[in-house]
Amino acid sequence: MSNIVLKEKICLLCCKIEQDFTRLFGGVVSAKFLEKWPTAFKHKTIAQSKGLHLSQDLQELIDAAESVGNDDEENDAVWDHELAGILLLLHLVPPVAQGRKRPGKMSASMAENHAVMFLKTGNSVQEHLAAIQESKQPYLLAAGPKKNTIHAYYIVLDKYAIPCMSASAVGAFELFKSHFVFGTSYNKVLHNMYTFIQTTIYEIDVGQVKETPRVAELRARLLN
């Protein structure tokens, strides 16, 4: 496949996610994350996170999420305030145990790598894709000079890097929509987080989707 044809195909995929999701659920539902997360959910999520056992990783996420307009210039190992706020959900509704024997749960911090990976400026997106050895559920690839200064987001699916239309983390979380558009299941590690986003923010199939008590409890606390 020529580079021109490949770029055209990727561009079509980028448009397809938003268009097809809107076709499935309507424009009002499609816009809910962009409209509701910054105004109705982010601050409540931060407040709820402060009630958890504060590990160093969690405290750094909380600090980053609260640093609106003042992202930590010295600590380039933390995400910007938008993405940090979203990733707090992984601590509030932790990853489920994996495997038949259900060994120890994966930590929320380890689960972050299943949701988003960092690509430092100067490294090649194509080299990142070439290094993928097994098929994975969709995830975000965040490209920039450091984690709190991201210039572009990509949705990585089947060794394609689909550019997100938005350079903000909240806008880039059309990652969630890609599961419905491309018919992919949620990553098991991220299932609780995505189920929360689906039922609480997008209000899709509420009462029909199986969810853990932690997800239902968090929804009740944030909606009250």
N, C-alpha and C positions, 0 to 999 in steps of 0.2 A: 504494500500500500504506500503510495507516495506521501510525502510530508504534507502537501497541499490538501489531498483528500482526507488524510488523518486529522488535520486541523479543522477542516469543515465538519467532519463527523463529531469531533469533540465539542465544537461550538453548538451543534445541533443538540447534543446531549445536555449541555448546559441549559439551553432554553427549554428542553423537554421536561426537565425536572419541575420547574415552576408551572409551566403550562399544563402538564398532565395532572399534577397534584391539584391545581385549581379546577381542572375539568372534573376530577373525581369528587372533590369536596366543596367547591365553590370559593369565590374570592374572599369572603368573610373569614372562613375557616383558615384559608391559606395564609392570611395576614396575622393570625392570632399571636404567633410567637414574637414577631417583630413589635406588635402593639402591646402585648401583655407582659412579656418578660421584663423589660426595663422599668416599667411603671408599677406593676402589681406583684411581681414575683421575686425579683432580684434581691431587694432589701430584706424581704421576709426570709429568703433562703439564707442570706448572711446571718441574720439574727438566730435562726434555728441552728445553724452550724456552730455558733458560739456556745451552744449548750452541750455539744459533744465533747468527748475526751480530746483535748487539744494536743495532737501530735505536732511535731515540727512542720511536717508537710501540710497539715490542715491549717495551722496558724499562718503559714506563708501564703496559702491560697486566700484565706480570709483577708489578710493584710493587702494582698494584691487586688482583691475584689473591691475593697473599700478605697483604693487609691485612684479614684476617678480624676482624670486630668493631671495626675501626679504619679504616673507609673514609675516604679523604682528604677532609677537610671543605673544604680550600682549593681543590683542583683539581676543579671540577665538570665538567671535560671528559673525565673517565675514568669507566668503568663501575664498578659495585660488584664485590666480590670474586667473586661467583658467576658473573656474566656474563663478566667478564674472563677467568676460568679457561677457560670454554667457548670463547671467541673465540681463545684461544691455539692452538686446533686449526687455525685458518686459516693460522697461521705454520708449523706443523709439517707440514701437508699442503696446500701452497699452491694457490690457484686455478689451473685449467687455462687454457691460452691459448685465445683465442676467434677465430672466423672461419676461413674457408677457408685463408687464407694464414698463419694462426696468428701474428699480430703479437705484440709484447711482452706478457708476462703481466701481468695485473692484480695490483697489490700486495694483500697480505693486509689491509692497513688499508683500502683502497678496497672490498674485498670485504665488509667488515663491514656496509656500508650495504645490502647485498643480504640480510643475515641479520636485522638489527635496525635500526630507526630510532627516534630520540628525539623525543618530543612533550612540550614543556615545559608544565607546569601553566598553565592559563589559555587554552591553544590548544584548538581544537575538533577532536575526532576526526572529526566529519562533514566539516569543512573539509579535513582531511588526505585523507579518502577522495575528496572531490570534486575534489581537485587531481591525482588519479591519471589519467594520460593514456593509459596502455596497460596491458594485462593483464600481470600478473607472477605468478611463483610465490609461494607463501605466504612471508610474513616476519613478524617480530615488531615490534609498535609498543609502545615502552616509554614510559609516561606518568608524569611526576613533576616535581618542582621542579628537579632536576638529575640527571645521568646516574647518580650513585652513590646516589640516593635515589628509587627507582622505586616508585610506589604501585600501578600496575596494568599488566598486559601484555595485548595483544590480538594475535590472529592475523589478519592482513589477507589476504583472499583474494577476488578478484573484487569489490572495492569494499564488502565486508562486513568489519566489525571484530568478530571473535568474541572475547569476553572469556575470558581464561584463568582456570581455576578457582583457580590459585595465583598469589600475588603475588611469588613468588620466581623467579629466572631458571631455576633447575634445574627447578622445577615447570612453568614456562612453556615448557620445551622439548618439550612435547607438540606444539610446532610440527613436529617431526620426524614425529610420527604422522599429522599432517594429510595428508601426501603419500600415505599408504596409504589413508586413509579417503576422501579426495576424488579419488583417482586422478590426482594431478598429478605430473609428473616433477620431479626435483631441478633447482633452478637450476644451470645449467652452471658458474657461478662457484663455487658451494658444493658441487659434486658430490663432491669428494674428502672434504670434512668430513662430509657426510651418509653417504657410503659407509663411512667409518671408524666412525661412530656405529652404523650398521646392522649391520655385520659384527662389530665388536669389542665393543660394549657390549650391544646387543640380541641379537646372535648370530643374525641373520636371514639365511638363504640364504648362509651361509658357504661359500665354494668355488664358488658358482654365479654370484655377482655379479662382473662385470669391475671390477677395481680397479687403480690405478696401483701401481708398485713402492714409491712413498713411503708409500702407505696400508698395504701389506702389511708394510713394514719397521717402521713405527711400531707396528702391532699387535704384531709380534713383540717389540719392545723393551718395550712396556708390559705385556705378559702374562708376561714372564720375570722 
